[in-house]
Amino acid sequence: MTGPVRRPGPPMGGPPAVRMMGGQMPAEKLQDFKGSTKRLLGMLRPQRLLIAAVLTLGIASVALSVTGPRLLGKATDVIFEGYLAPDRGVDFTRLWHILAGVLALYVAAWVFGVLQGRLTARVVQTTVYQLREQVELKLSRLPLSYFDQQARGEVLSRATNDTDNIAQTLQQTMSQLITSLLTIVGVLAVMFWISPLLALIALVTVPLSFWVTTRIGKRSQPQFVAQWATTGRLNGHIEEMFTGHALVKAFGRDQEAEETFAEHNTKLYASSFRAQFISGLIQPAMMFISNLNYVLVAVVGGLRVASGSLSLGDVQAFVQYSRQFSQPLTQVASMANLVQSGVASAERVFALLDAPEQSADPVSAGVRPVEGRVAFENVSFRYLPDKPLIENLSFTAEPGQTVAIVGPTGAGKTTLVNLLMRFYEVSSGRITLDGVDIASMPRAELREHMGMVLQDTWLFGGTIADNIGYGADDPSEGDIAEAAAAAHVDRFVRSLPDGIDTMIDDEGGNVSAGEKQLITIARAFLAEPSILILDEATSSVDTRTEVLIQKAMNTLRSGRTSFVIAHRLSTIRDADVILVMENGSIVEQGSHDRLIAADGAYARLYSAQFAQAAVEVD
């Protein structure tokens, strides 16, 4: 293969494509919050040893932190006892011992907290790293029909923005959630130890807190789903506008593009605002409930001190504990917006991971020489079950033959190439390569024998030599130079400052359309395929460049089975066999001279094309 192929849109009867230039995508809603949450947590299972270490460090840190207020309460009692007994005074030795112990406790708790945060970061980033790997592998296994029905920006948003949001959610909530829950348990235990009555009073507000959090969470959840769905649509629109920038300018669609962007941006603003505002209500609501709890504890605690049931130090410690108890409750409740946002992104990524894959590759029968005999045997194909495209098509291309495929737009020409490359699977019949059904061959093995040169050239950011070298594994400089010379690339690179080492961007903006096409032909030369596919390779270049490309392609086709799809019939007059397609069927086949003499569909196409050319000259 000569590298990734950017396939033209499906011909007649193709799958429903995503509407370009700002088309609307279907609205999304969270289908299974509990199931998606459970699946997201299940992704952490391989890190269970590290998670156990995180829990251990969290328990140690919380235990030390929870002990601090109790010791400070004893320090208060030492001071208060000294105040009540002026003759003895305050026992400063004991007081300093207690304070030194509190300081040591807090320092140790901080150290354990730092270690816990480090391990948490490792768990989260390892998990997200593996998730990205799963997404990348999934994208390589998805059939071409999936990408036909998805905006590229939407797919990119799921693979990047949504995975980043999952990472952010896990990072911000995992450590804090563990610490908060452990703090709630630890503080509650000490509170019951100090005063069961005050502990029960503190617990009165918990059901209220849970009810408030649940009510607000249910209202904000759909907004987070809408936020990330709209983000995907906005990314899709931006990607389309950037890719088709020249087209937008040429047709004067700037205003329409701006209006569509403004529409998506407004929807994103609205959904994001509602999501953040509604979920943001949780924290002030929880602070209000926490203050109610504080007042109740302070009043009842003061009465207990007055009655002699509790010491002043115990009440002081309990007030601190009530704050410590309320704070993690508020933190857990405030995490609801992060969790809902993360789960919404997770469900979008899981939808990608669960998309139907292309059929599994069969086991390779081993490396075998390929002569290049291709046969279509009663092949039928349809993109949609109720819309037939190709029915019972049969023809044979002998080794070394050049087979030209012509016909009106939508006749099914490019579909034949897609079926030969196994971008799509035939509905019935079979395609054979040297008598072997290509469905019994692994796709990678099949495509190793094929090279493609398309109208829509594909270049990546790098040097011209790098782009040519993409056609083979570890090619030498000599191999690249030889391929460049065979494709006439050397003619124009001589005028470039750095020659063949000139850098080009991923759109090839600093070379012309014809020069880009010559680079892709050189790439195909380097691949040395047994079967060559040329799809409208000269349709968008000037006459002079077309001559160069035609010479390069003639050299490239020599000794190879070649399939040439062309609208310019003058470029395929020397083809061994010309297939004329209409409505997914071959209506004529033969050499140029025979088809002209037959005065059929091909002759009409040929005459119409040259009549049009004559009109343009006049």
VEXDREN-2710 file (C-alpha; in Angstrom, 1 decimal):
% VEXDREN-2710
k/r/px/py/pz
1/MET/0.0/0.0/0.0
2/THR/1.1/3.6/-0.6
3/GLY/-0.3/4.8/2.7
4/PRO/-3.7/5.9/4.1
5/VAL/-6.3/6.7/1.5
6/ARG/-8.8/9.6/1.7
7/ARG/-11.7/8.0/-0.1
8/PRO/-14.1/10.1/-2.2
9/GLY/-17.7/10.0/-1.0
10/PRO/-19.7/6.9/-1.9
11/PRO/-21.2/6.9/-5.3
12/MET/-24.8/6.3/-6.3
13/GLY/-26.9/4.9/-3.5
14/GLY/-24.1/5.5/-1.0
15/PRO/-24.7/5.4/2.8
16/PRO/-26.3/8.4/4.4
17/ALA/-23.4/10.8/4.8
18/VAL/-23.0/13.4/7.4
19/ARG/-24.3/16.6/6.1
20/MET/-21.3/18.9/5.6
21/MET/-21.0/22.7/6.0
22/GLY/-22.8/22.9/9.3
23/GLY/-25.3/20.1/9.1
24/GLN/-27.1/19.2/12.3
25/MET/-26.2/16.1/14.2
26/PRO/-28.8/14.1/16.1
27/ALA/-29.2/15.2/19.7
28/GLU/-27.7/12.9/22.4
29/LYS/-28.8/12.0/25.9
30/LEU/-27.3/10.0/28.6
31/GLN/-28.6/6.5/28.1
32/ASP/-27.3/4.6/31.1
33/PHE/-25.6/6.7/33.8
34/LYS/-25.2/3.8/36.3
35/GLY/-24.0/1.4/33.6
36/SER/-21.5/3.9/32.2
37/THR/-20.3/4.7/35.7
38/LYS/-19.8/1.1/36.5
39/ARG/-17.9/0.5/33.3
40/LEU/-15.7/3.5/33.9
41/LEU/-14.8/2.3/37.4
42/GLY/-14.2/-1.2/35.9
43/MET/-11.4/0.3/33.8
44/LEU/-9.5/0.9/37.1
45/ARG/-9.5/-2.8/37.9
46/PRO/-6.0/-3.5/36.4
47/GLN/-4.6/-0.9/38.8
48/ARG/-6.1/-2.5/41.9
49/LEU/-2.8/-2.9/43.7
50/LEU/-2.0/0.7/43.3
51/ILE/-5.5/1.6/44.3
52/ALA/-5.1/-0.5/47.5
53/ALA/-1.9/1.5/48.2
54/VAL/-3.9/4.7/47.6
55/LEU/-6.5/3.6/50.1
56/THR/-3.9/2.6/52.7
57/LEU/-2.2/6.0/52.4
58/GLY/-5.6/7.7/52.6
59/ILE/-6.5/5.8/55.7
60/ALA/-3.2/6.7/57.4
61/SER/-3.5/10.4/56.4
62/VAL/-7.1/10.7/57.5
63/ALA/-6.5/8.8/60.8
64/LEU/-3.7/11.3/61.7
65/SER/-5.7/14.3/60.6
66/VAL/-8.8/13.2/62.6
67/THR/-6.7/12.7/65.7
68/GLY/-5.5/16.3/65.6
69/PRO/-8.6/18.1/66.9
70/ARG/-8.9/15.6/69.8
71/LEU/-5.4/16.5/71.0
72/LEU/-6.1/20.2/70.5
73/GLY/-9.1/19.7/72.7
74/LYS/-6.8/18.3/75.4
75/ALA/-4.6/21.4/75.0
76/THR/-7.6/23.6/75.6
77/ASP/-8.4/21.6/78.7
78/VAL/-4.9/22.2/80.0
79/ILE/-5.2/25.9/79.5
80/PHE/-8.7/26.0/81.0
81/GLU/-7.6/24.0/84.0
82/GLY/-4.7/26.4/84.6
83/TYR/-7.2/29.3/84.4
84/LEU/-9.5/27.6/87.0
85/ALA/-6.5/27.0/89.3
86/PRO/-4.4/30.2/89.4
87/ASP/-2.2/28.8/92.1
88/ARG/-0.9/26.0/89.9
89/GLY/-1.1/28.0/86.6
90/VAL/-0.9/26.5/83.1
91/ASP/1.2/23.4/82.7
92/PHE/3.2/24.7/79.8
93/THR/5.4/21.6/79.6
94/ARG/2.4/19.3/79.0
95/LEU/0.9/21.9/76.7
96/TRP/4.0/22.1/74.5
97/HIS/4.2/18.3/74.4
98/ILE/0.6/18.1/73.1
99/LEU/1.2/20.9/70.5
100/ALA/4.4/19.2/69.3
101/GLY/2.5/15.9/68.9
102/VAL/-0.3/17.7/66.9
103/LEU/2.4/19.3/64.6
104/ALA/4.0/15.9/64.1
105/LEU/0.6/14.3/63.3
106/TYR/-0.2/17.0/60.7
107/VAL/3.2/16.8/59.0
108/ALA/2.9/13.0/58.8
109/ALA/-0.6/13.4/57.4
110/TRP/0.7/15.8/54.8
111/VAL/3.4/13.4/53.7
112/PHE/0.9/10.5/53.3
113/GLY/-1.4/12.9/51.4
114/VAL/1.4/13.8/48.9
115/LEU/2.2/10.1/48.4
116/GLN/-1.5/9.4/47.9
117/GLY/-1.8/12.1/45.3
118/ARG/1.3/10.8/43.4
119/LEU/-0.1/7.3/43.2
120/THR/-3.5/8.6/42.3
121/ALA/-2.0/10.5/39.3
122/ARG/-0.2/7.3/38.2
123/VAL/-3.4/5.2/38.4
124/VAL/-5.5/7.8/36.5
125/GLN/-2.9/8.5/33.8
126/THR/-2.2/4.8/33.2
127/THR/-5.9/4.1/32.9
128/VAL/-6.5/6.9/30.4
129/TYR/-3.3/5.9/28.5
130/GLN/-4.8/2.5/28.1
131/LEU/-8.2/4.0/27.1
132/ARG/-6.5/6.0/24.4
133/GLU/-4.8/2.9/23.1
134/GLN/-8.2/1.2/23.0
135/VAL/-9.7/4.1/21.0
136/GLU/-6.8/4.1/18.6
137/LEU/-7.1/0.3/18.0
138/LYS/-10.9/0.6/17.7
139/LEU/-10.5/3.3/15.0
140/SER/-8.3/0.9/13.0
141/ARG/-10.9/-1.8/13.2
142/LEU/-14.0/0.2/12.3
143/PRO/-15.4/-0.2/8.8
144/LEU/-15.3/2.6/6.4
145/SER/-19.1/2.9/6.6
146/TYR/-18.7/4.2/10.2
147/PHE/-16.7/7.1/9.0
148/ASP/-19.1/7.7/6.1
149/GLN/-21.8/8.4/8.7
150/GLN/-19.8/10.4/11.2
151/ALA/-18.4/13.9/11.0
152/ARG/-14.6/13.8/11.3
153/GLY/-14.7/16.5/14.0
154/GLU/-17.2/14.5/16.0
155/VAL/-14.9/11.4/15.9
156/LEU/-11.9/13.5/16.9
157/SER/-13.8/15.1/19.7
158/ARG/-14.6/11.7/21.2
159/ALA/-11.0/10.5/20.8
160/THR/-9.5/13.7/22.3
161/ASN/-11.8/16.0/24.2
162/ASP/-13.9/13.3/25.8
163/THR/-10.9/11.2/26.8
164/ASP/-9.2/14.3/28.3
165/ASN/-12.4/15.1/30.2
166/ILE/-12.4/11.6/31.6
167/ALA/-8.8/12.0/32.7
168/GLN/-9.6/15.3/34.4
169/THR/-12.7/13.9/36.1
170/LEU/-10.8/10.8/37.5
171/GLN/-7.9/12.9/38.6
172/GLN/-9.9/15.5/40.4
173/THR/-12.4/13.2/42.0
174/MET/-10.6/9.9/42.8
175/SER/-8.2/11.2/45.5
176/GLN/-10.6/13.7/46.9
177/LEU/-13.5/11.2/46.9
178/ILE/-11.4/8.6/48.8
179/THR/-10.1/11.2/51.3
180/SER/-13.6/12.7/51.8
181/LEU/-15.3/9.3/52.4
182/LEU/-12.6/8.2/54.8
183/THR/-12.8/11.5/56.6
184/ILE/-16.5/11.2/57.0
185/VAL/-16.2/7.7/58.5
186/GLY/-13.2/8.7/60.8
187/VAL/-14.7/11.9/62.1
188/LEU/-18.1/10.2/62.7
189/ALA/-16.4/7.5/64.8
190/VAL/-14.6/10.1/67.0
191/MET/-17.8/12.2/67.3
192/PHE/-19.7/9.2/68.7
193/TRP/-16.7/8.5/71.0
194/ILE/-16.9/12.1/72.4
195/SER/-20.7/12.5/72.6
196/PRO/-23.3/10.2/71.0
197/LEU/-25.9/12.9/71.5
198/LEU/-24.0/15.5/69.6
199/ALA/-23.1/13.0/66.9
200/LEU/-26.8/12.2/66.4
201/ILE/-27.6/15.9/66.1
202/ALA/-24.8/16.2/63.5
203/LEU/-26.3/13.3/61.5
204/VAL/-29.8/15.0/61.4
205/THR/-28.7/17.1/58.4
206/VAL/-27.3/14.2/56.3
207/PRO/-30.6/13.1/54.8
208/LEU/-31.3/16.7/53.9
209/SER/-27.9/17.0/52.2
210/PHE/-28.5/13.8/50.2
211/TRP/-31.9/15.0/49.1
212/VAL/-30.6/18.4/47.9
213/THR/-27.7/16.8/46.1
214/THR/-29.8/14.2/44.3
215/ARG/-32.4/16.8/43.2
216/ILE/-29.9/19.2/41.8
217/GLY/-27.9/16.4/40.2
218/LYS/-30.8/15.1/38.3
219/ARG/-31.4/18.5/36.8
220/SER/-27.8/19.2/35.8
221/GLN/-27.1/15.7/34.4
222/PRO/-28.9/16.2/31.0
223/GLN/-27.1/19.6/30.6
224/PHE/-23.6/18.0/30.8
225/VAL/-24.7/15.4/28.2
226/ALA/-25.8/18.3/25.9
227/GLN/-22.6/20.2/26.6
228/TRP/-20.3/17.4/25.3
229/ALA/-22.6/16.5/22.4
230/THR/-22.6/20.1/21.3
231/THR/-18.8/20.3/21.8
232/GLY/-18.5/17.4/19.3
233/ARG/-20.8/19.1/16.8
234/LEU/-18.9/22.4/17.1
235/ASN/-15.6/20.6/16.6
236/GLY/-17.0/18.9/13.5
237/HIS/-18.1/22.2/12.1
238/ILE/-14.7/23.9/12.7
239/GLU/-12.8/20.9/11.2
240/GLU/-15.0/21.1/8.1
241/MET/-14.6/24.8/7.7
242/PHE/-10.8/24.6/8.1
243/THR/-10.5/21.7/5.7
244/GLY/-12.8/23.3/3.1
245/HIS/-11.6/26.9/3.7
246/ALA/-10.9/27.6/0.1
247/LEU/-14.3/26.2/-0.9
248/VAL/-16.1/28.3/1.6
249/LYS/-14.3/31.4/0.3
250/ALA/-14.8/30.4/-3.4
251/PHE/-18.6/30.1/-3.0
252/GLY/-19.0/33.1/-0.7
253/ARG/-20.3/31.0/2.2
254/ASP/-18.4/32.9/4.9
255/GLN/-21.5/34.4/6.4
256/GLU/-23.3/31.1/6.4
257/ALA/-20.3/29.4/8.1
258/GLU/-20.1/32.1/10.7
259/GLU/-23.9/31.8/11.4
260/THR/-23.6/28.1/11.8
261/PHE/-20.6/28.5/14.1
262/ALA/-22.5/31.1/16.1
263/GLU/-25.5/28.8/16.4
264/HIS/-23.4/25.9/17.7
265/ASN/-21.4/28.2/19.9
266/THR/-24.6/29.7/21.4
267/LYS/-26.0/26.2/22.1
268/LEU/-22.7/25.2/23.7
269/TYR/-22.8/28.4/25.8
270/ALA/-26.4/27.7/26.9
271/SER/-25.8/24.0/27.8
272/SER/-22.5/24.7/29.5
273/PHE/-24.0/27.7/31.5
274/ARG/-27.0/25.6/32.6
275/ALA/-24.8/22.6/33.5
276/GLN/-22.3/24.7/35.6
277/PHE/-25.0/27.0/37.2
278/ILE/-27.3/24.2/38.2
279/SER/-24.5/21.9/39.5
280/GLY/-22.9/25.0/41.2
281/LEU/-26.0/25.3/43.4
282/ILE/-24.9/22.3/45.3
283/GLN/-22.0/23.9/47.2
284/PRO/-23.9/26.9/48.6
285/ALA/-26.8/24.7/49.5
286/MET/-24.4/22.4/51.4
287/MET/-22.8/25.3/53.1
288/PHE/-26.1/26.5/54.3
289/ILE/-27.0/23.0/55.7
290/SER/-23.5/22.9/57.3
291/ASN/-24.1/26.2/59.1
292/LEU/-27.4/24.9/60.4
293/ASN/-25.5/21.8/61.7
294/TYR/-22.8/24.1/63.3
295/VAL/-25.5/26.1/65.1
296/LEU/-27.2/23.1/66.5
297/VAL/-23.9/21.5/67.7
298/ALA/-22.8/24.8/69.3
299/VAL/-26.0/25.4/71.2
300/VAL/-26.4/21.8/72.5
301/GLY/-22.6/21.6/73.2
302/GLY/-22.8/24.8/75.3
303/LEU/-25.7/23.5/77.3
304/ARG/-23.7/20.2/78.0
305/VAL/-20.7/22.2/79.2
306/ALA/-22.9/24.3/81.4
307/SER/-24.4/21.1/82.9
308/GLY/-20.9/19.6/83.4
309/SER/-21.6/16.7/81.1
310/LEU/-18.7/17.7/78.7
311/SER/-15.5/19.5/79.1
312/LEU/-14.8/22.7/77.2
313/GLY/-12.0/21.0/75.2
314/ASP/-14.4/18.2/74.2
315/VAL/-16.9/20.7/72.9
316/GLN/-14.2/22.6/71.0
317/ALA/-13.0/19.4/69.5
318/PHE/-16.5/18.4/68.6
319/VAL/-17.1/21.8/66.9
320/GLN/-14.0/21.2/64.8
321/TYR/-15.2/17.7/64.0
322/SER/-18.6/19.0/62.9
323/ARG/-16.8/21.2/60.5
324/GLN/-14.6/18.4/59.3
325/PHE/-17.7/16.2/58.9
326/SER/-19.6/18.9/56.9
327/GLN/-16.7/19.8/54.6
328/PRO/-16.2/16.4/53.0
329/LEU/-20.0/16.1/52.6
330/THR/-19.9/19.4/50.7
331/GLN/-16.9/18.2/48.7
332/VAL/-18.6/15.0/47.7
333/ALA/-21.7/16.8/46.7
334/SER/-19.7/19.4/44.7
335/MET/-18.1/16.6/42.8
336/ALA/-21.4/15.7/41.3
337/ASN/-20.9/18.1/38.4
338/LEU/-17.5/16.7/37.6
339/VAL/-18.7/13.1/37.8
340/GLN/-21.7/13.8/35.6
341/SER/-19.5/15.6/33.0
342/GLY/-17.0/12.7/33.1
343/VAL/-19.7/10.0/32.8
344/ALA/-21.3/11.9/29.8
345/SER/-17.9/11.9/28.1
346/ALA/-17.3/8.2/29.0
347/GLU/-20.6/7.2/27.5
348/ARG/-19.6/8.9/24.2
349/VAL/-16.2/7.1/24.2
350/PHE/-17.9/3.8/25.1
351/ALA/-20.3/4.3/22.2
352/LEU/-17.3/4.6/19.9
353/LEU/-15.7/1.5/21.5
354/ASP/-18.9/-0.5/21.1
355/ALA/-19.5/0.4/17.4
356/PRO/-19.7/-2.6/15.2
357/GLU/-16.3/-3.6/13.8
358/GLN/-15.4/-4.9/10.4
359/SER/-15.4/-8.7/10.2
360/ALA/-12.3/-10.4/11.6
361/ASP/-9.4/-11.2/9.3
362/PRO/-8.9/-14.8/8.4
363/VAL/-5.6/-16.5/9.2
364/SER/-2.9/-15.9/6.5
365/ALA/-2.1/-18.8/4.3
366/GLY/1.5/-17.5/4.0
367/VAL/3.4/-15.3/1.6
368/ARG/2.8/-16.2/-2.0
369/PRO/3.7/-14.5/-5.3
370/VAL/1.0/-12.5/-6.9
371/GLU/0.6/-12.4/-10.7
372/GLY/-2.3/-9.9/-10.7
373/ARG/-5.2/-11.7/-12.1
374/VAL/-8.4/-10.1/-10.7
375/ALA/-11.9/-11.6/-11.3
376/PHE/-15.3/-10.2/-10.2
377/GLU/-17.7/-13.2/-10.2
378/ASN/-21.4/-12.3/-10.0
379/VAL/-20.7/-9.5/-7.5
380/SER/-23.6/-7.7/-6.0
381/PHE/-23.4/-4.8/-3.5
382/ARG/-25.6/-2.3/-1.9
383/TYR/-24.8/0.4/0.7
384/LEU/-28.4/0.2/2.1
385/PRO/-30.4/-3.0/2.1
386/ASP/-33.3/-1.5/0.1
387/LYS/-31.1/0.3/-2.5
388/PRO/-29.2/-2.0/-4.9
389/LEU/-26.1/-0.5/-6.5
390/ILE/-24.2/-3.3/-8.2
391/GLU/-26.0/-6.5/-9.3
392/ASN/-24.4/-9.7/-10.7
393/LEU/-21.3/-7.9/-12.1
394/SER/-18.6/-10.1/-13.6
395/PHE/-15.4/-9.4/-15.4
396/THR/-11.7/-10.5/-15.4
397/ALA/-8.5/-8.5/-15.5
398/GLU/-5.6/-10.5/-16.7
399/PRO/-2.1/-10.0/-15.2
400/GLY/-0.5/-6.9/-16.7
401/GLN/-3.6/-5.6/-18.3
402/THR/-4.8/-2.0/-17.9
403/VAL/-8.6/-1.9/-17.2
404/ALA/-10.2/1.4/-17.6
405/ILE/-13.6/2.1/-15.9
406/VAL/-15.7/4.9/-17.2
407/GLY/-19.2/6.1/-16.9
408/PRO/-21.3/9.0/-15.6
409/THR/-21.0/10.2/-12.0
410/GLY/-22.7/7.8/-9.6
411/ALA/-22.4/4.8/-11.9
412/GLY/-20.5/2.8/-9.3
413/LYS/-16.9/3.2/-10.5
414/THR/-15.3/4.0/-7.2
415/THR/-17.4/1.4/-5.5
416/LEU/-15.6/-1.3/-7.5
417/VAL/-12.3/0.0/-6.1
418/ASN/-13.7/0.0/-2.6
419/LEU/-14.8/-3.6/-3.0
420/LEU/-11.4/-4.7/-4.4
421/MET/-9.6/-3.0/-1.5
422/ARG/-12.1/-4.6/0.9
423/PHE/-13.1/-1.2/2.3
424/TYR/-16.5/-2.7/1.9
425/GLU/-17.6/-6.3/1.7
426/VAL/-19.6/-7.7/-1.2
427/SER/-23.2/-8.5/-0.6
428/SER/-23.0/-11.6/-2.7
429/GLY/-20.6/-13.2/-5.2
430/ARG/-16.9/-13.0/-4.8
431/ILE/-13.7/-11.2/-6.0
432/THR/-10.6/-13.3/-6.5
433/LEU/-6.9/-12.5/-6.8
434/ASP/-5.1/-15.2/-8.7
435/GLY/-8.0/-17.5/-8.1
436/VAL/-8.1/-16.9/-4.3
437/ASP/-11.1/-15.3/-2.8
438/ILE/-9.9/-12.0/-1.3
439/ALA/-12.4/-12.5/1.6
440/SER/-10.1/-15.4/2.7
441/MET/-7.1/-13.1/2.8
442/PRO/-6.2/-10.7/5.7
443/ARG/-6.9/-7.2/4.7
444/ALA/-3.3/-6.0/5.3
445/GLU/-1.9/-8.8/3.2
446/LEU/-4.3/-8.0/0.4
447/ARG/-3.5/-4.3/0.5
448/GLU/0.2/-5.0/0.5
449/HIS/-0.1/-6.0/-3.2
450/MET/-2.0/-2.8/-4.1
451/GLY/-1.1/0.8/-4.7
452/MET/-3.4/3.7/-5.1
453/VAL/-3.1/7.1/-6.7
454/LEU/-6.2/9.2/-6.1
455/GLN/-7.5/12.5/-7.2
456/ASP/-7.6/13.6/-3.6
457/THR/-3.9/13.5/-2.7
458/TRP/-2.8/12.7/0.8
459/LEU/0.4/14.3/2.2
460/PHE/1.6/14.7/5.7
461/GLY/3.7/17.3/7.4
462/GLY/7.4/16.4/6.6
463/THR/9.9/16.5/3.8
464/ILE/9.1/15.5/0.2
465/ALA/11.4/12.6/0.7
466/ASP/9.5/11.5/3.8
467/ASN/6.2/11.6/1.9
468/ILE/7.7/9.5/-1.0
469/GLY/9.3/7.1/1.5
470/TYR/5.9/6.4/3.1
471/GLY/5.3/3.9/0.3
472/ALA/7.8/1.4/1.7
473/ASP/9.4/0.2/4.9
474/ASP/12.7/1.8/5.6
475/PRO/13.6/2.9/2.1
476/SER/17.1/4.1/1.2
477/GLU/17.9/7.5/-0.1
478/GLY/18.7/5.9/-3.4
479/ASP/15.3/4.2/-3.6
480/ILE/13.6/7.5/-2.9
481/ALA/15.6/9.3/-5.5
482/GLU/14.9/6.6/-8.1
483/ALA/11.1/6.8/-7.4
484/ALA/11.3/10.6/-7.6
485/ALA/13.0/10.4/-11.0
486/ALA/10.6/7.8/-12.3
487/ALA/7.6/10.1/-11.4
488/HIS/9.3/13.3/-12.6
489/VAL/9.3/14.7/-9.1
490/ASP/13.0/15.6/-9.6
491/ARG/12.0/18.1/-12.2
492/PHE/10.4/20.5/-9.8
493/VAL/12.3/19.8/-6.7
494/ARG/15.5/21.1/-8.3
495/SER/14.0/24.6/-8.1
496/LEU/13.2/24.3/-4.4
497/PRO/15.7/25.6/-1.8
498/ASP/16.2/22.3/-0.1
499/GLY/15.4/20.1/-3.0
500/ILE/13.8/16.8/-2.0
501/ASP/14.3/17.6/1.6
502/THR/12.0/20.6/1.4
503/MET/9.4/20.7/4.2
504/ILE/5.7/20.6/3.2
505/ASP/2.7/21.0/5.5
506/ASP/0.0/18.4/5.9
507/GLU/-2.1/20.0/3.2
508/GLY/0.8/20.4/0.8
509/GLY/0.1/24.1/0.6
510/ASN/3.6/25.0/-0.7
511/VAL/3.4/22.7/-3.8
512/SER/0.9/22.8/-6.6
513/ALA/-1.9/20.2/-7.1
514/GLY/0.0/18.6/-10.0
515/GLU/3.2/18.4/-7.9
516/LYS/1.4/16.8/-5.1
517/GLN/0.0/14.2/-7.5
518/LEU/3.5/13.5/-8.8
519/ILE/4.7/12.9/-5.2
520/THR/1.9/10.4/-4.6
521/ILE/2.8/8.6/-7.9
522/ALA/6.4/8.4/-6.7
523/ARG/5.2/6.9/-3.4
524/ALA/3.3/4.3/-5.5
525/PHE/6.5/3.6/-7.5
526/LEU/8.4/3.0/-4.2
527/ALA/5.7/0.5/-3.0
528/GLU/6.1/-1.6/-6.1
529/PRO/2.5/-3.0/-6.0
530/SER/1.3/-5.9/-8.1
531/ILE/-2.0/-4.1/-8.7
532/LEU/-2.3/-0.4/-9.3
533/ILE/-5.5/1.7/-8.9
534/LEU/-5.6/5.1/-10.4
535/ASP/-8.8/7.1/-9.5
536/GLU/-9.2/10.3/-11.4
537/ALA/-5.5/11.0/-10.9
538/THR/-5.3/13.7/-13.6
539/SER/-8.7/15.4/-13.3
540/SER/-7.6/18.5/-11.4
541/VAL/-4.3/19.5/-13.1
542/ASP/-3.2/21.6/-16.1
543/THR/-2.5/20.1/-19.5
544/ARG/1.3/20.4/-19.1
545/THR/1.4/18.7/-15.7
546/GLU/-1.1/16.1/-17.0
547/VAL/1.4/15.1/-19.7
548/LEU/4.0/14.5/-17.0
549/ILE/1.6/12.6/-14.8
550/GLN/0.4/10.5/-17.7
551/LYS/4.0/9.6/-18.6
552/ALA/4.7/8.7/-15.0
553/MET/1.6/6.6/-14.7
554/ASN/2.3/4.8/-18.0
555/THR/5.7/3.8/-16.6
556/LEU/4.1/2.9/-13.3
557/ARG/1.5/0.7/-15.0
558/SER/4.1/-1.2/-17.0
559/GLY/3.9/-4.9/-16.1
560/ARG/1.2/-4.4/-13.5
561/THR/-2.5/-5.1/-13.5
562/SER/-4.0/-1.6/-13.4
563/PHE/-7.5/-0.2/-12.8
564/VAL/-7.9/3.3/-14.1
565/ILE/-11.0/5.4/-13.3
566/ALA/-11.1/8.4/-15.5
567/HIS/-13.5/11.1/-16.8
568/ARG/-11.0/12.3/-19.4
569/LEU/-11.4/9.6/-21.9
570/SER/-8.4/10.7/-23.9
571/THR/-6.2/9.4/-21.0
572/ILE/-7.4/5.8/-21.3
573/ARG/-7.4/5.3/-25.1
574/ASP/-4.5/2.8/-24.8
575/ALA/-6.2/0.7/-22.1
576/ASP/-6.4/-3.1/-22.8
577/VAL/-10.0/-3.2/-21.7
578/ILE/-12.5/-0.4/-21.1
579/LEU/-15.5/-1.1/-18.9
580/VAL/-18.5/1.2/-19.4
581/MET/-20.7/1.4/-16.3
582/GLU/-24.2/2.7/-15.9
583/ASN/-26.4/2.3/-12.8
584/GLY/-24.0/-0.2/-11.3
585/SER/-23.8/-2.5/-14.3
586/ILE/-21.3/-3.0/-17.1
587/VAL/-23.1/-2.0/-20.3
588/GLU/-20.1/-2.3/-22.6
589/GLN/-16.6/-3.6/-22.5
590/GLY/-13.7/-3.8/-25.0
591/SER/-10.9/-1.7/-26.5
592/HIS/-11.3/2.0/-27.4
593/ASP/-11.5/1.3/-31.2
594/ARG/-14.0/-1.5/-30.7
595/LEU/-16.2/0.6/-28.5
596/ILE/-16.1/3.6/-30.8
597/ALA/-17.0/1.3/-33.8
598/ALA/-19.9/-0.2/-31.7
599/ASP/-21.4/3.3/-31.5
600/GLY/-22.9/2.6/-28.1
601/ALA/-22.7/4.3/-24.6
602/TYR/-18.9/4.7/-24.8
603/ALA/-19.1/6.4/-28.2
604/ARG/-21.7/8.8/-26.9
605/LEU/-19.6/9.7/-23.9
606/TYR/-16.5/10.1/-26.1
607/SER/-18.4/12.3/-28.6
608/ALA/-20.0/14.4/-26.0
609/GLN/-16.7/15.0/-24.2
610/PHE/-14.9/16.1/-27.4
611/ALA/-17.9/18.2/-28.5
612/GLN/-17.7/20.0/-25.2
613/ALA/-14.0/20.5/-25.7
614/ALA/-14.6/22.0/-29.1
615/VAL/-17.2/24.4/-27.7
616/GLU/-14.7/25.5/-25.0
617/VAL/-12.0/26.1/-27.7
618/ASP/-14.4/28.2/-29.8
END
